[in-house]
Amino acid sequence: MAVPTPRPRPDAVSLPHRSRLDPAAPFRDEILAAHDAAVAAGRDGYVDPMTGYVVLTAAFLLDRGHCCESGCRHCPYVGGPDLPEG
């Protein structure tokens, strides 16, 4: 039996779920700016200004079509109607 594809949050590409990036997190504005620039440029990820690690964009994760349950910062499915908890 196939696992149904979860539905994303309506704001999934523009904002990470609060459980993945707290509104009070240090570097939040820089993180969101880096994410938005990567999405606008069609890149799959960006370099996290806090850690230097590559972080996948919500657009890339949405195109993948499922939540991998790895705790991705920009998972478009967390907080949506099918995966309500972060």
Rosetta blueprint (number, residue, H / E / L):
1 M L
2 A L
3 V L
4 P L
5 T L
6 P L
7 R L
8 P L
9 R L
10 P L
11 D L
12 A L
13 V L
14 S L
15 L L
16 P L
17 H L
18 R L
19 S L
20 R L
21 L L
22 D L
23 P L
24 A L
25 A L
26 P L
27 F L
28 R H
29 D H
30 E H
31 I H
32 L H
33 A H
34 A H
35 H H
36 D H
37 A H
38 A H
39 V H
40 A H
41 A H
42 G L
43 R L
44 D L
45 G E
46 Y E
47 V E
48 D L
49 P L
50 M L
51 T L
52 G L
53 Y L
54 V E
55 V E
56 L E
57 T L
58 A H
59 A H
60 F H
61 L H
62 L H
63 D H
64 R H
65 G L
66 H L
67 C L
68 C L
69 E L
70 S L
71 G L
72 C L
73 R L
74 H L
75 C L
76 P L
77 Y L
78 V E
79 G L
80 G L
81 P L
82 D L
83 L E
84 P L
85 E L
86 G L
